[in-house]
Amino acid sequence: MEGLEEKLKGLSIARRSRPEEPTYLLDAALQPAGLLAVSCSNLSIRLHDKDTLNLVGEYRGHGGPLCGVVFSHASPDLLYSGSADGTVRGWDVRRPGSEASQVFRGDPSHSYCSFDLSCGDTLLCAGTEQVNNEDSFLVFWDVRKPGGGLLGVYSESHSDDITQVRFHPRENDRLASSSTDGLVNVFDLSRGAEEEALLATCNGDSSASSVCWSGADYTQLLCLSHDEGLHLWDLGQLDTEEPLTVFGTTDARGLPLMADGGGVDYLVGGRWLEEAQKLLVVGGKNSGDLHLMECDGGGLRLLRTLEGGHTSTVRCFLWDVATEALITGGEDAQLLLWKPGGEELTTGKRESMKSETPLRLKSRPHKKHGYHREKKETQNTESH
């Protein structure tokens, strides 16, 4: 079987999409049937054909910044989105432009900065920003129950913004959460109460921005931090005397990945590629170039650099297993499809795709590094 490195070496731009209205592309989700959902900084959710990137629909309804999109596993016509407006909403992708078919709410004081859906499509979990400078909450709903299905909250495990929640890909009750308090927590929700459900706490020593399940049996956790640190932990060692850390670095920017000693300016995220049995980590340069890396006990190893695509920071990526293609979106408002032997069919000068000044001014608070912090500091300043 062709190795991952060989597959990545064959990637080139096949399609390029850029909306008429400049907006940051924040997160993306892939529907097996052929749709791609993208959340944007202008509070819209866009539906694209995953093979052509043609826009096929759009949803509006959230009143605050979006914190992600995810398709239902068993009912792929159902798309969920979370927002700082304190709601998680469900949309019927067969009816583009329609109102949300479901709305999940918690306490009115909650502002969500992360959410996810369990692999069994039964549980929704959202992580809040810090409330009243004291608490942050993991909020749970049963999606099968009418009227919102609010189950309750966990309130003791994090003390600051919960930047990401990720359900285990195979175990419906297993959940990982990361926070700007520097902690990554792992829960077994089947145990009920928060104290009993908390299985492990890993300390990243810095504000954690995201987590990703990885490893052959998804027993490993990748954690990225806001200051570009990276930690890979093996939860299979929890009941042993062996160290949890498989690999860690406090600043990936200092790692010499290329022949000239250069490295990344930032990290986008990670994804476990099950067929290849490899952990793919994507990083980039502020110029728009992307570095595709493999991460394991030996550290980070550069597999491929993608050039000539984005002109600014990349915010999200997806790997399409069916077509062995990479999809990327970023702050230059571009959505790119990279395929083996791809030949770009759209026209347009690359220079025209750089972020315009009005976009940068309007969207600066949503930048990955310190978005929640900047917002809080602004609120604090205004309150004095």
C-alpha positions in Angstrom: 0.0 0.0 0.0 1.2 3.5 -0.9 2.6 5.2 2.2 1.2 8.5 3.6 4.3 10.4 2.6 3.9 9.3 -1.0 0.2 10.2 -1.0 0.9 13.7 0.3 3.7 14.3 -2.2 1.1 13.9 -5.0 -1.2 16.7 -3.7 -1.8 19.8 -5.6 -4.6 22.3 -5.8 -7.7 21.0 -7.7 -10.3 23.5 -6.6 -10.3 26.9 -5.0 -13.4 28.7 -3.6 -13.6 32.2 -2.3 -16.8 33.8 -1.2 -17.9 37.2 -2.5 -18.0 38.5 1.1 -14.6 38.3 2.8 -14.8 36.2 6.0 -12.5 34.0 8.0 -13.2 30.3 7.5 -13.0 28.9 11.1 -14.0 25.2 11.1 -15.1 22.5 8.7 -17.0 19.2 8.8 -17.4 16.5 6.1 -20.5 14.6 5.3 -19.8 11.2 3.7 -22.6 11.8 1.1 -20.7 14.7 -0.4 -21.3 17.9 1.5 -18.8 20.1 3.2 -19.9 22.5 6.0 -17.8 25.5 6.9 -18.4 27.9 9.8 -17.4 31.5 9.1 -16.5 34.6 11.2 -19.5 36.5 9.7 -21.7 34.0 11.7 -22.8 32.1 8.7 -22.6 28.4 8.0 -21.9 27.5 4.3 -22.5 24.2 2.5 -20.2 23.3 -0.3 -20.0 20.3 -2.7 -16.9 18.5 -1.4 -15.6 17.6 -4.9 -16.2 20.9 -6.7 -16.3 23.3 -3.7 -19.4 24.9 -5.3 -21.6 26.7 -2.8 -24.9 24.9 -2.4 -26.4 26.5 0.6 -26.1 28.8 3.6 -27.5 29.1 7.1 -27.8 32.1 9.4 -29.3 32.2 12.8 -26.6 32.4 15.4 -26.1 35.8 17.2 -22.4 35.2 18.3 -19.1 33.8 17.0 -19.3 30.1 15.9 -17.3 27.5 17.7 -17.6 24.6 15.3 -19.7 22.4 13.0 -20.2 18.6 13.1 -22.5 16.2 11.1 -24.6 13.6 12.8 -23.0 10.1 12.3 -26.1 8.1 11.8 -28.3 10.9 10.3 -25.8 12.7 8.0 -28.5 15.1 6.8 -28.4 16.7 10.3 -25.7 19.3 10.9 -24.9 20.8 14.3 -23.3 24.2 15.1 -22.3 25.8 18.4 -21.9 29.5 19.2 -21.0 32.1 21.8 -24.7 33.1 21.7 -25.3 30.3 24.2 -26.9 27.8 21.7 -26.1 24.7 19.8 -28.3 24.4 16.8 -29.3 21.5 14.5 -29.9 22.1 10.7 -31.4 20.0 8.0 -29.0 20.1 5.1 -31.7 19.0 2.7 -33.3 22.4 3.3 -30.5 25.1 2.7 -31.4 28.4 4.1 -34.1 27.1 6.5 -34.4 27.9 10.2 -32.7 25.6 12.7 -34.7 22.4 13.3 -33.3 22.1 16.8 -32.0 24.6 19.4 -30.2 23.5 22.5 -29.8 25.9 25.4 -28.4 25.9 28.9 -28.1 28.7 31.4 -28.6 32.2 29.9 -25.2 33.2 31.2 -23.4 30.5 29.2 -21.4 31.5 26.1 -20.0 28.4 24.3 -16.5 28.2 22.8 -16.5 24.5 22.0 -18.9 21.6 21.4 -19.1 18.1 20.1 -21.5 15.2 19.4 -20.9 11.7 20.7 -20.1 8.8 18.2 -23.5 7.2 19.1 -25.4 10.4 18.3 -26.9 10.5 21.7 -25.0 13.2 23.6 -24.1 16.8 22.9 -21.6 18.5 25.0 -20.6 22.2 24.9 -17.8 23.9 26.8 -18.4 27.5 28.1 -16.3 30.5 28.5 -15.5 31.4 32.1 -18.6 32.8 33.8 -18.4 35.7 36.3 -14.6 35.3 36.4 -15.1 32.1 38.4 -16.5 29.0 36.8 -16.6 27.3 33.5 -19.0 24.5 32.6 -19.4 21.4 30.5 -23.1 21.3 29.5 -24.8 18.1 28.3 -27.9 17.4 26.3 -29.6 14.2 25.2 -30.3 14.9 21.5 -33.1 12.3 21.5 -35.3 14.1 24.0 -37.8 16.7 22.8 -37.6 20.2 24.2 -33.8 20.5 24.3 -33.0 17.4 26.5 -30.8 19.3 29.0 -29.1 16.7 31.2 -26.9 18.8 33.5 -23.4 20.3 33.8 -19.9 19.5 35.1 -18.5 22.6 36.9 -15.5 21.5 38.9 -12.9 20.3 36.4 -11.9 23.5 34.6 -11.4 27.0 35.9 -11.2 28.9 32.6 -12.5 28.9 29.0 -13.1 25.4 27.8 -11.5 25.6 24.3 -12.4 22.2 23.0 -14.5 19.1 23.8 -13.9 15.9 21.9 -15.8 12.7 22.2 -14.0 9.5 21.6 -14.4 8.2 18.0 -15.5 4.7 19.3 -16.6 5.0 22.9 -19.9 7.0 23.3 -19.2 8.0 26.9 -15.6 8.9 26.7 -14.9 12.7 26.5 -11.8 14.9 26.5 -11.8 18.6 27.2 -9.1 21.3 27.0 -9.0 24.7 28.6 -7.0 27.9 28.8 -6.3 26.9 32.5 -3.7 24.5 30.9 -5.5 21.3 31.8 -6.8 18.5 29.6 -9.4 16.3 31.3 -10.7 12.8 30.3 -14.1 11.6 31.5 -16.1 8.4 31.5 -19.6 9.8 31.4 -21.1 6.4 32.2 -19.9 6.9 35.8 -22.4 9.7 36.3 -21.3 12.4 38.8 -18.3 14.6 37.8 -15.9 13.5 40.5 -16.4 9.8 39.6 -16.4 10.4 35.9 -13.0 12.2 35.8 -10.5 9.6 34.8 -7.4 11.7 34.2 -6.0 15.2 34.2 -3.0 16.0 32.0 -1.2 19.3 32.5 0.1 21.0 29.3 1.7 23.8 31.4 0.2 26.4 29.0 -3.2 27.5 27.7 -4.5 24.6 25.7 -6.2 25.3 22.4 -7.3 21.9 21.1 -7.3 18.2 21.6 -7.4 15.2 19.2 -7.9 11.5 19.9 -5.2 9.4 18.1 -3.4 6.1 18.2 -4.2 2.6 16.9 -7.1 2.2 19.4 -7.6 5.9 20.0 -5.8 5.6 23.4 -3.6 8.7 22.8 -4.4 12.4 23.1 -2.8 15.2 21.1 -2.9 18.6 22.8 -2.0 21.9 21.1 -1.5 25.1 23.1 -2.1 28.7 22.2 1.7 29.4 22.3 2.3 26.6 19.8 3.3 23.9 22.3 2.4 20.3 21.5 1.9 17.3 23.8 1.1 13.7 22.8 -0.1 11.5 25.7 -0.7 7.8 25.9 -3.7 7.2 28.2 -3.1 3.5 28.0 -0.4 4.1 30.6 -2.7 5.5 33.2 -2.6 2.4 35.3 1.1 1.7 34.9 4.3 3.2 36.1 5.2 4.3 32.6 5.2 8.0 31.7 2.1 9.3 29.9 4.1 11.6 27.6 4.9 10.1 24.2 6.3 13.4 22.8 6.2 17.0 23.9 7.6 20.4 23.1 6.8 23.7 24.7 7.1 25.6 21.3 7.0 23.8 18.0 8.2 27.0 16.3 11.7 26.2 17.6 11.9 22.8 15.9 14.1 22.7 12.8 11.8 20.8 10.3 13.3 21.9 7.0 16.8 21.5 5.5 17.4 25.2 6.1 16.5 24.9 9.7 13.2 26.7 9.3 10.0 25.6 11.0 6.3 26.5 11.5 4.9 29.9 12.6 1.8 28.2 14.1 0.0 24.9 14.4 -3.5 24.3 12.9 -4.4 20.9 14.4 -4.0 17.2 14.3 -5.9 14.2 12.8 -5.4 10.5 13.2 -5.5 8.9 9.8 -6.7 5.4 10.5 -5.9 3.8 7.2 -2.3 5.0 7.3 -2.1 4.5 11.1 -0.4 7.9 11.3 -1.0 11.1 13.3 -1.1 14.0 10.8 -0.3 17.4 12.3 -0.7 20.5 10.1 1.2 23.7 10.7 1.9 26.8 8.7 3.7 30.0 7.9 2.0 33.3 8.2 2.6 33.7 4.4 0.1 30.9 3.8 2.4 27.9 3.2 1.4 24.7 4.9 3.5 22.1 6.5 2.1 18.5 6.7 3.9 16.6 9.5 3.8 13.2 11.1 3.9 13.1 14.9 5.0 10.1 17.1 7.4 9.3 19.8 10.2 10.5 17.7 8.7 14.0 17.5 7.5 15.9 14.4 8.7 15.0 11.0 8.0 17.1 7.9 6.2 15.1 5.1 5.3 17.8 2.7 5.1 21.6 2.3 2.1 22.9 0.3 2.8 26.2 -1.4 0.9 28.5 -3.7 -2.4 28.1 -2.0 -3.3 30.3 1.0 -2.0 33.8 1.5 -2.7 34.0 5.3 -3.2 31.9 8.4 -5.0 28.6 7.9 -7.6 27.9 10.5 -9.0 24.4 9.6 -8.3 21.3 7.6 -10.0 17.9 6.8 -8.7 14.7 5.3 -11.2 13.0 2.9 -10.4 9.3 3.2 -12.6 8.4 0.2 -10.7 10.6 -2.3 -7.4 10.9 -0.3 -7.8 14.7 -0.6 -7.0 17.5 1.8 -9.4 20.4 2.4 -8.1 23.6 4.0 -9.7 26.9 4.9 -8.3 30.1 6.4 -8.2 33.8 7.2 -7.8 34.7 3.5 -11.4 33.5 3.0 -10.3 30.7 0.7 -11.4 27.1 0.7 -8.9 24.9 -1.1 -9.2 21.3 -2.3 -5.8 19.5 -2.6 -5.9 16.2 -4.6 -3.4 13.8 -6.0 -2.4 15.2 -9.4 -5.0 18.0 -9.0 -5.1 20.8 -11.6 -6.7 24.0 -10.5 -9.7 24.9 -12.7 -10.7 28.2 -11.2 -9.2 31.5 -12.4 -8.1 34.5 -10.5 -4.8 36.1 -9.5 -3.4 34.9 -6.2 -2.5 38.5 -5.2 -6.2 39.4 -5.3 -6.9 36.8 -2.6 -5.0 38.5 0.2 -7.1 39.6 3.1 -8.4 43.1 2.7 -7.8 45.6 5.4 -11.6 45.9 6.3 -11.7 42.1 6.8 -8.7 42.2 9.1 -10.1 45.0 11.2 -13.5 43.4 11.5 -12.3 39.9 12.2 -9.2 40.5 14.3 -10.9 39.5 17.6 -11.6 36.0 16.2 -7.9 35.2 15.6 -6.9 31.8 17.0 -4.2 33.1 19.3 -5.9 34.9 22.2 -9.4 35.3 20.8 -11.1 34.6 24.2 -8.5 36.5 26.1 -8.8 39.6 23.9 -12.5 39.5 24.3 -12.3 39.3 28.1 -9.8 42.0 28.3 -12.0 44.3 26.3 -14.9 43.5 28.5 -12.9 44.2 31.6 -11.6 47.5 30.2 -15.2 48.6 29.3 -16.4 47.7 32.8 -13.9 50.1 34.5 
